[in-house]
């Protein structure tokens, strides 16, 4: 069984088609098809079914997938460990980030990194923070820069880079914005527009209401904070947003009872040898946290 066969199999499973896998691997479509056929022939079982325009894993493919990922991760770790014996900072660096962090906090760091290390090819995927945690534990990325989880993960290291205080907001003409005094019971009487309550940010908000025995009514839920900002700004409900996002379209509601600070930072796997490029990016992030 050849490593290139497994890489073709993994790319097809991620992309759902041979043509998109070929584009990802920078190969021709016939070359990828040939590698898949060779792997299926050696294993004696089909790995994909074609349903509509997409390829879906067979039972044999589902059984192979985690093992293929493990093998390829081991190969990548070996390659990184050998490269890290030298001082060269180059090659490919695959990271994940959440939309909010990637749009509002990470760009200056990435600009500095690209200027310092032009030989590094950055591969950045935008994921929800919860998905990034799962992907990092599966070995799909070296680093993730996201909203940090509310609990510790034994297999992951986490470093706070940006504390992210949040405030209660509503449209300037919302009834809540007209009240001279506010408390949590008054807030609970109106519908909210919030991140999904299963996200790290949503759990922070729900935890505060649960502590006071209040029911939180979420009228709409979306994980994109910029979308929440827009919907709150047009009067569809109150929300909790990072203070850095608040502008003239929103009124900040004084709510000392509701103190929410998210931690944004970098995570990586404890048992994974980071490449020189990943270490360099991590050091720039730590410098950012220290204000250097």
PEKAMO-V356093 format. One line per field, one symbol per residue. ss: DSSP state (2 for helix, 1 for strand, 0 for the rest). psi: psi as a letter, one per 30 degrees, with the letter a starting at -180 (. if undefined). burial: I if it has 9 or more other C-alpha atoms within 8 Angstrom, else O. A space follows every 50 residues. Layout:
# PEKAMO-V356093
ss=???
psi=???
burial=???
This chain:
# PEKAMO-V356093
ss=00222222222222200222222220002222222222222220000111 10011110222222222222222222222222200000001111111022 22220022222222220001111111002222222220000011111000 00000111111111111111000022220000022222000111000002 22222222222000000111100022222222200001111122200000 111000000111111111100000022222222222222200
psi=kkeeeeeeeeeeeefgleeeeeeefhlleeeeeeeeeeeeeefgkkfkkj jbflkkkleeeeeeeeeeeeeeeeeeeeeeeeeffafkjaakjkllllee efefeeeeeeeeeeeeiffkjkjkkjlkeeeeeeeeffgflelkjakklf lkjefkkkkkejkikllkllkfgkeeffkekkleeeeffkkljllkffle eeeeeeeeeefghkkjjjelkkfjeeeeeeeefggflllklkfffkaffk kkkjiffjjkjlkkakllkegkjkleeeeeeeeeeeeeefg.
burial=OOOOIIIIIIIIIOIIIIOIIIIOOOIOIOIIIOIIOIIIOOOOOIIIIO OOOOIIIIOIIIOOIOOIIIOIIOOOIOOIIOIIOOOOIIOIIIIIIIII IIOOIIIOIOOOIIOOIOOIIOOOOIIIIIOIIOIIIOIOIIIIIIIIOO OOOOOIIIOIIOIIIIIIIIIIOIOIIOOOOIOIOOIIOIIIIIIIIOII IIIIIIOIIIOOOIOIIIOOIIIIIOOIIOIIIOIOIIIIIIIOOIOOOI IIIOIOOOOIOIIIIIIIIOOOOIIIIIIIIIOIIIIIIOOO
